[in-house]
Amino acid sequence: MATAPRRVTMADIAAVAEVSVPTVSKVLNGRADVAPETRVRVESVLGEYGYARGPRRRAEPARLLDLVFTEFSAWAGEIIRGASEAALAARCRIVVTAISGEADVDHWLRSLTASRTDGVILVLTELSPAHRRRLAALQIPVVIVDPVGQPDPEVLSIGAANWAGGMTATEHLLGLGHRRIGTITGSPAVLCSQARLDGYRAALERAGITPDPGLIAAGDFHYESALAAASAMLERPERPTAIFAASDVTAMGVYEAAREHHLRLPADLSVVGFDDVPMAQWMSPPLTTLHQPLAEMATLATRTLLTGDMAGLQNRVELATTLVVRASTQPPAVQAP
């Protein structure tokens, strides 16, 4: 009676291919940590011996996070970088969305229902009460980065120490001898903008200087509004010798206004920004600014959503800002008495 042929084992394949059994297992399971030439050799032996592969196990569903902005600006790239690096390390995908109106939010919420998202990061994004209820009904974990208004106490929000940053920027200019220090704010409705303005006021008052309403101009973090506000400020009979801009993009508008008024930076006008986006160091002169840990804020938000680890975190987390001194600030040409 003929005996059935012996079944080829992984050990047989490993011996012929001159590799270990675990290496054969990695090739069979499609693992990436096998050298290309080794994979080709093992695959060749598997085919030659007709090795019967077992049914491939179904891959786990890909993890997915939604990163949502109201608009993209100069600092958005740092947020995306921080979130993407943390997601990549966890083998998770990031979907980046900009929502600028009610129709956009409705479409996004509908897609969110079908996408099986594991979490949402809202960046400087304010949802209407109705949209917040719809999002809450989906029971998807949410983290807010840089909340627009007062954040929901039930939702983790991550921001920067904006008040301390505004104070540090103004104190830097005071320390150089400036006394007529203007500021161009961000949108008054945005929490971080108000905090930076409050820090500016606190630094002046601490130095015994009453803030001059004529040196405080409302902006919206955009270049065009900053250019207009700075131009008006520089046309005053007693113009400022320094300006604290609420963002680096705002500072760019101040730079252009100074150029149009034939003022030299920083000999005639010192400028401090806020954010420390990459282009700040390439401006002429390179911009003194407050480094806002944008990438770190996004990384923390991403890791918190992926791990669900809230231990040690309050509902509101603020990361420190740090002053980066470059060439856009110096003592005023005439020291104040």
Long-range contacts (C-beta under 8 A, 24 or more apart in sequence): 8-49, 8-50, 8-51, 10-51, 12-49, 13-42, 13-45, 13-46, 13-49, 13-51, 16-45, 16-49, 17-41, 17-42, 17-44, 17-45, 28-53, 28-54, 29-56, 29-57, 30-56, 61-116, 62-92, 62-93, 63-90, 63-91, 63-92, 63-93, 63-118, 63-306, 64-92, 64-93, 64-94, 64-95, 64-115, 64-116, 64-117, 64-118, 65-92, 65-93, 65-94, 65-95, 65-117, 65-118, 65-119, 65-120, 65-121, 65-302, 65-305, 65-306, 66-94, 66-95, 66-97, 66-108, 66-112, 66-115, 66-117, 66-119, 66-120, 66-121, 67-94, 67-95, 67-96, 67-97, 67-121, 67-123, 67-298, 68-96, 68-97, 68-98, 68-99, 68-108, 68-120, 68-121, 68-122, 68-123, 68-125, 69-96, 69-97, 69-98, 69-99, 69-123, 69-124, 69-125, 70-98, 70-99, 70-100, 70-123, 70-124, 70-125, 70-126, 70-148, 71-98, 71-100, 72-98, 73-221, 73-249, 74-247, 74-248, 74-249, 74-275, 74-277, 74-279, 75-247, 75-248, 75-275, 75-277, 75-292, 75-294, 76-123, 77-277, 77-278, 78-277, 78-278, 78-294, 78-295, 78-298, 79-123, 79-145, 79-294, 79-295, 79-297, 79-298, 80-298, 81-295, 81-298, 82-294, 82-295, 82-296, 82-297, 82-298, 82-299, 82-302, 83-121, 83-298, 83-299, 83-301, 83-302, 85-295, 85-299, 86-298, 86-299, 86-302, 86-303, 86-306, 87-302, 87-306, 90-302, 90-303, 90-306, 92-118, 92-302, 92-306, 94-302, 99-125, 102-128, 105-131, 106-131, 109-134, 109-135, 109-138, 112-138, 112-140, 113-138, 118-305, 118-306, 119-143, 119-305, 119-306, 120-305, 121-145, 121-298, 121-301, 121-302, 121-305, 123-298, 124-148, 124-190, 141-305, 141-308, 143-301, 143-304, 143-305, 145-297, 145-298, 145-301, 146-191, 146-192, 146-297, 147-191, 148-189, 148-190, 148-191, 149-189, 149-190, 149-191, 150-191, 151-315, 151-316, 153-315, 154-315, 155-315, 156-301, 156-304, 156-310, 156-313, 156-315, 156-316, 156-317, 157-315, 157-316, 157-317, 158-297, 158-300, 158-301, 158-317, 158-318, 158-319, 159-191, 159-192, 159-297, 159-316, 159-317, 159-318, 159-319, 160-192, 160-292, 160-293, 160-294, 160-297, 160-318, 160-319, 160-320, 160-321, 161-318, 161-319, 161-320, 161-321, 162-191, 162-192, 162-195, 162-196, 162-199, 162-321, 163-195, 163-196, 163-198, 163-199, 163-202, 164-199, 164-320, 164-321, 165-196, 165-199, 165-274, 165-290, 165-292, 165-321, 166-195, 166-196, 166-197, 166-198, 166-199, 166-200, 166-202, 166-203, 166-244, 166-274, 167-199, 167-200, 167-202, 167-203, 168-199, 168-203, 168-290, 168-321, 168-323, 169-196, 169-199, 169-200, 169-203, 169-244, 169-272, 169-274, 169-290, 169-323, 170-199, 170-200, 170-203, 170-204, 170-244, 171-203, 171-207, 172-272, 172-288, 172-323, 172-325, 172-329, 173-242, 173-244, 173-270, 173-272, 173-329, 174-203, 174-204, 174-207, 174-209, 176-242, 176-270, 176-329, 176-330, 176-331, 176-332, 177-331, 177-332, 177-335, 177-336, 178-241, 178-242, 178-270, 178-331, 178-332, 178-336, 179-209, 179-241, 179-336, 180-212, 180-215, 180-238, 180-239, 180-240, 180-241, 180-242, 180-336, 181-215, 181-240, 181-241, 181-242, 181-243, 181-244, 182-215, 182-216, 182-217, 182-233, 182-240, 182-242, 182-243, 182-244, 183-215, 183-216, 183-217, 183-243, 183-244, 183-245, 183-246, 184-217, 184-218, 184-219, 184-225, 184-226, 184-229, 184-230, 184-233, 184-243, 184-244, 184-245, 184-246, 184-250, 184-253, 184-254, 185-216, 185-217, 185-218, 185-219, 185-246, 186-219, 186-220, 186-221, 186-246, 186-247, 186-250, 187-219, 187-220, 187-221, 188-218, 190-221, 193-221, 193-246, 196-246, 196-274, 197-246, 200-244, 215-240, 219-246, 219-250, 219-253, 221-246, 221-247, 221-249, 221-250, 222-249, 222-250, 222-253, 223-249, 223-250, 223-252, 223-253, 223-256, 224-253, 225-253, 226-250, 226-251, 226-252, 226-253, 226-254, 226-257, 227-253, 227-254, 227-256, 227-257, 228-253, 229-253, 230-254, 230-256, 230-257, 230-258, 231-257, 231-260, 231-261, 233-257, 234-258, 234-261, 234-263, 234-269, 235-261, 240-269, 241-268, 241-269, 241-270, 241-332, 241-333, 242-269, 242-270, 242-271, 242-272, 242-329, 242-332, 243-269, 243-270, 243-271, 243-272, 244-272, 244-274, 245-271, 245-272, 245-273, 245-274, 246-274, 247-273, 247-274, 247-275, 248-273, 248-274, 248-275, 248-276, 248-277, 248-279, 248-280, 248-287, 248-289, 249-275, 249-277, 250-274, 251-280, 251-283, 251-287, 251-289, 251-328, 252-283, 255-283, 265-328, 266-327, 266-328, 266-329, 266-330, 267-330, 267-333, 268-333, 270-328, 270-329, 270-330, 270-332, 271-328, 271-329, 272-328, 272-329, 273-328, 274-321, 276-324, 280-324, 280-326, 281-326, 283-328, 285-326, 285-327, 285-328, 286-326, 286-327, 286-328, 287-326, 287-328, 288-323, 288-324, 288-325, 288-326, 288-327, 288-328, 288-329, 289-323, 289-324, 289-326, 290-321, 290-322, 290-323, 290-324, 291-321, 291-322, 291-323, 291-324, 292-321, 293-319, 293-320, 293-321
